[in-house]
Amino acid sequence: MEKLFLWIVALGLVIGFALPGSSPRSDGNPHRITTPSEPPHETELERASSGHFYVYAKVNGELAKFIVDTGADVVALTKDDAERAGIKVDPSQFQIIGEGASGPVRGQPVTIDSIEVDGKLVNDVRGVVLADSSLSLLGQSYLARMGEVQMRGDTMVLR
């Protein structure tokens, strides 16, 4: 389990450095830094006894419970959460999207119109509807565009 965690962290670092915006601009000028008139709104999530962080988010305006998964590339919805949010679930569109501890993970790629956590709205979010899952995952396709994710001990801060 520890090796899997370290592998996920290493993969996240590689992806982070490869994403656009992580390198200087090609014209040699630094990115312009702006100072907001007030500090960004923070959302604090306390670590649950399971060791995970959970949050309620609006998916296309409908409330859903998520586990925050900073190692997941995309947002993954349960079939129930997707259907409640008005996303058409078509089992014939399910394909292998990854490997889990118990074998291949199947899902349907989708674009989610909007996800909002405590006023932090992101539109056109890449995601998947999982064939077999009891909990939706809030991954990097939302987190990377929402702002900043920070850890302070047993508290995850979204800004």
Sequence and secondary structure as in RCSB ss.txt:
>XXXX:A:sequence
MEKLFLWIVALGLVIGFALPGSSPRSDGNPHRITTPSEPPHETELERASSGHFYVYAKVNGELAKFIVDTGADVV
ALTKDDAERAGIKVDPSQFQIIGEGASGPVRGQPVTIDSIEVDGKLVNDVRGVVLADSSLSLLGQSYLARMGEVQ
MRGDTMVLR
>XXXX:A:secstr
 HHHHHHHHHHHHHHHHHSTTSS  TTS        SS    EEEE  TTS  EEEEEETTEEEEEEE TT SSE
EE HHHHHHTT    GGG EEEEEETTEEEEEEEEEEEEEEETTEEEEEEEEEEESS SSEEE HHHHHHH  EE
EETTEEEE 
